[in-house]
Amino acid sequence: MKTTLLFNFILLSFFGQSQTIALQSFATGFDSPVEITHAGDSRLFVVQKGGLIRILNTNGTVNTTPFLNLSSIVSTGGERGLLGLAFHPNYTTNGYFFVNYTNIAGNTVIARYSVDSGNPNVANTTGTILMTIAQPYSNHNGGSIKFGSDGYLYIGMGDGGSGGDPENRAQNINDNLGKMLRIDANSAIAPYYSNPATNPYVGSAGNDEIWAIGLRNPWKFSFNRLNGDLWIADVGQNAVEEINKIENPLPNTGINFGWRCYEGNSTYNTTGCGSSSTMTFPFVQYARSGGACSVTGGYVYTGSVYPNFQNNYFFTDYCDNKIRMVNSAGVITTSTAFAGNNFVTFGEDINGELYIAGITSGTIYKIIDSSLSSSDFETNGFSLFPNPAKELFTIKSSITNLATKLDVFDLTGKLLFTKKLINSPENTIATTSLSKGIYLVSVETINGTNYSTKLVIE
């Protein structure tokens, strides 16, 4: 009965709380990081705008030797640079990966490279160019490339730059700018890709590579790794930033996201535009107020460490340094500002946990839910670290309020184990018997008072 009452108290303490978006520094020292991805294993690959791809290990260390160095062939002025990286779905067998960069002439290049056959941490330095797309201005290059659940490579292209899409490229089906392209990247002969027969303009007027039109500058798109839904963050012109969502299975009918006819849900320049009924409008948008200026798209959280984040799409803004998440009902939650970062990319590891990088700070952070402890636990002198933990954690208490016993519960209320604590301000507890997930930890003091907190095992 005492255990049941204690567990019910813990539940009341915790599950009345809402999730709190917070950051945990994971690695530092990067030079303008603009992309984070994985190759189907525990490593993270960090793309630097200047042309390096670096390997970030699970313990936060960075390999001294870059995975690939393209700095000699990449232009970096303005929004140019090495911008995208995608590993082939069959990377473990064929070793192929693809990059998106602006070449010395300032044009977008999509190229295929391969990993060294004898060293999984180094790539071969000779690549194969699949396509080159002329860029009339230095901004709005897009940059993201991702493989969809259909096995095709999707390429996000900005409208070519300047302001207001002066040449109306995004609505022009004979121009690859301002589009989402989709190609089959498995061809063994030049041009080393083919266009899926289901692309909307194959066999008719319009470029065969195009899957969707009407984008201004899709600065990061992603696929939900569990259900294949496509999420696109598209940078606005003057007033709003937008998030587009297309549910899987993705249609092949030629989606029009509306730019330059519309900025978000509002009319921008409808000269020569079709009916609004032919446009796909944003899932959500937010105003350029309070310092916001440019959306950075992220991922739907599909990890297991933070249940409160489940099924929320994370995104941010370059200027206001606030991280946002939107739920399935379109309700946006906004964090406080994490100043000094200028966030330009999220990352997702193999387990669906999320990371974010500041192009100014050069820091890679883990995104965490900071609502892990009750106020009573901390205000009475107790702390638990690290949290999340892997193989062990430490309980720290004050000299005047020493903990004498520790109980660990699962979320069903089952008592998993009890440990008597030594007469010391710090006690270290092994977690090897616990699988990944969230647990409830209760400590008891010498006078019989209990204090509780959450423990995350990753």
C-alpha positions, -999 to 999 in steps of 0.1 A, spaced: 0 0 0 28 24 8 45 18 -25 12 23 -44 6 56 -26 41 68 -33 39 59 -70 5 78 -73 22 108 -57 50 106 -82 25 104 -111 7 135 -98 40 153 -95 51 146 -130 23 142 -154 7 175 -147 38 190 -162 41 200 -198 72 193 -219 100 218 -218 123 222 -248 159 224 -237 193 219 -251 222 198 -240 256 206 -255 269 175 -273 299 186 -294 317 219 -301 342 233 -325 324 230 -358 329 256 -386 295 267 -399 276 233 -396 247 232 -420 235 196 -420 235 166 -396 226 131 -407 235 94 -402 244 65 -424 223 38 -407 246 34 -377 253 53 -345 277 79 -361 265 114 -370 279 131 -401 282 169 -398 283 189 -430 303 222 -428 294 249 -452 330 253 -463 332 218 -478 341 193 -450 320 164 -438 331 154 -403 322 123 -382 307 128 -348 308 98 -325 282 88 -298 305 100 -270 307 135 -285 342 131 -300 349 142 -335 372 122 -358 404 142 -367 403 132 -403 373 145 -423 350 119 -439 353 140 -471 369 174 -480 353 192 -510 365 227 -500 385 231 -533 354 228 -555 328 246 -533 319 283 -534 308 297 -501 298 334 -506 263 343 -495 241 313 -490 263 291 -511 284 262 -499 283 224 -492 246 222 -482 233 187 -483 242 151 -476 221 119 -481 232 83 -478 218 58 -502 191 34 -487 215 6 -496 246 23 -483 257 -7 -463 261 -27 -495 269 -2 -522 287 25 -502 270 54 -521 262 88 -507 251 120 -524 260 157 -518 244 190 -528 269 219 -532 274 251 -551 304 249 -574 330 276 -580 307 292 -606 279 293 -580 257 267 -596 240 238 -577 256 204 -582 242 170 -571 270 145 -570 275 109 -559 305 97 -539 314 64 -522 330 53 -490 365 38 -490 363 0 -492 389 -4 -464 379 24 -440 343 33 -431 354 66 -417 369 80 -450 353 86 -484 368 83 -518 376 118 -531 365 114 -567 328 119 -573 303 115 -601 282 146 -610 245 137 -617 232 172 -624 242 209 -624 215 235 -621 224 271 -630 218 297 -602 212 333 -612 218 348 -577 238 338 -546 208 332 -523 179 307 -522 199 276 -532 178 253 -511 203 225 -502 185 196 -486 185 162 -503 168 132 -488 157 97 -498 120 91 -495 103 58 -485 98 52 -522 136 49 -526 139 81 -548 162 110 -541 143 143 -534 161 176 -540 149 209 -525 156 238 -549 151 275 -541 137 300 -566 171 312 -577 173 342 -553 170 379 -553 136 390 -538 101 383 -550 112 357 -575 116 384 -602 117 359 -631 88 339 -618 108 307 -618 90 289 -590 58 287 -611 76 278 -643 74 241 -650 102 243 -674 127 255 -648 141 234 -619 143 263 -595 117 268 -569 109 231 -570 110 198 -553 128 175 -576 126 137 -575 150 113 -593 160 77 -593 197 78 -584 204 42 -593 215 46 -629 249 31 -638 253 52 -670 254 89 -676 237 110 -665 236 85 -636 200 91 -627 166 86 -643 132 103 -638 105 82 -622 77 75 -646 53 88 -619 68 123 -619 40 146 -630 56 161 -661 72 130 -675 58 125 -710 42 160 -711 52 197 -710 75 205 -681 108 192 -667 109 155 -660 128 159 -627 101 180 -611 78 165 -584 63 198 -570 64 235 -578 59 268 -560 87 269 -534 106 300 -524 135 285 -505 129 252 -488 155 254 -461 153 219 -448 128 192 -455 125 157 -440 106 125 -441 90 110 -410 111 79 -406 81 59 -393 53 68 -418 70 86 -447 52 119 -444 70 148 -460 76 180 -440 90 211 -458 100 244 -442 98 272 -468 113 306 -461 90 336 -465 95 369 -482 84 396 -458 56 386 -435 54 348 -427 74 316 -425 56 284 -435 56 246 -428 41 223 -454 31 187 -447 23 161 -474 11 127 -461 24 95 -474 17 80 -499 29 111 -517 8 121 -546 22 122 -582 -2 149 -595 21 180 -595 17 198 -562 19 236 -563 30 251 -530 19 286 -542 50 309 -543 52 336 -558 14 338 -560 11 334 -523 34 339 -493 20 315 -468 -18 319 -468 -17 355 -481 -17 369 -516 17 381 -528 18 384 -566 -10 366 -584 -2 379 -619 -5 350 -643 -13 326 -615 -39 298 -615 -68 295 -591 -61 293 -554 -79 259 -555 -49 245 -574 -25 255 -546 -14 235 -515 -13 259 -486 8 256 -454 0 232 -426 10 260 -402 27 294 -405 41 319 -381 46 357 -384 79 375 -387 75 392 -354 96 393 -323 128 390 -343 120 360 -365 132 361 -401 139 327 -416 125 293 -408 148 262 -404 129 229 -408 135 199 -387 120 165 -380 90 148 -364 102 134 -331 101 96 -333 125 87 -305 118 69 -273 136 90 -247 111 119 -245 74 107 -247 61 142 -244 78 151 -277 62 122 -296 46 130 -329 56 167 -327 74 183 -356 104 205 -346 115 236 -364 133 268 -355 141 303 -368 176 316 -378 171 350 -362 152 346 -330 170 313 -319 137 299 -306 128 262 -311 93 254 -320 72 223 -322 38 217 -338 14 189 -330 -10 171 -352 -37 197 -345 -14 225 -358 -8 240 -323 27 255 -321 48 255 -288 77 279 -287 108 277 -265 127 306 -250 155 320 -271 189 302 -272 209 332 -282 241 333 -301 235 302 -323 217 311 -355 202 276 -359 204 264 -395 199 226 -392 185 198 -372 197 162 -371 181 129 -364 201 99 -352 193 62 -360 170 60 -329 150 91 -338 166 114 -312 171 150 -323 200 174 -325 204 210 -336 233 231 -347 242 267 -346 260 280 -376 275 309 -355 283 290 -323 296 259 -341 279 238 -314 258 206 -318 232 202 -292 209 174 -282 172 185 -279 159 173 -245 128 176 -224 140 194 -193 109 186 -172 127 157 -157 125 165 -120 100 178 -95 107 211 -78 107 195 -44 136 172 -55 158 201 -64 148 226 -38 156 201 -10 191 198 -22 189 167 -44 202 163 -80 206 134 -104 232 133 -132 238 126 -160 202 126 -171 197 110 -197 220 83 -184 235 52 -201 254 29 -177 252 47 -144 239 78 -127 248 97 -95 224 109 -68 238 139 -49 222 153 -17 232 179 8 251 171 40 221 182 61 195 161 42 213 128 33 193 102 13 194 67 29 175 46 3 167 48 -34 137 31 -52 134 29 -90 99 23 -106 88 18 -142 59 38 -155 33 11 -146 43 16 -109 63 -17 -106 91 -14 -81 122 -26 -101 148 -24 -74 157 -8 -41 192 2 -30 205 13 4 227 43 1 260 49 18 263 78 43 277 102 17 265 132 -3 271 113 -35 260 78 -45 265 62 -79 240 37 -92 245 12 -121 217 11 -147 228 -20 -166 196 -38 -156 174 -11 -172 164 -9 -208 160 24 -227 130 45 -215 117 67 -186 118 56 -150 107 72 -117 134 75 -90 125 81 -53 149 88 -25 141 85 12 159 106 38 168 95 74 136 111 87 114 91 63 107 119 38 105 110 1 116 131 -29 112 120 -65 125 127 -100 124 112 -135 153 92 -149 158 87 -187 179 58 -199 192 60 -234 
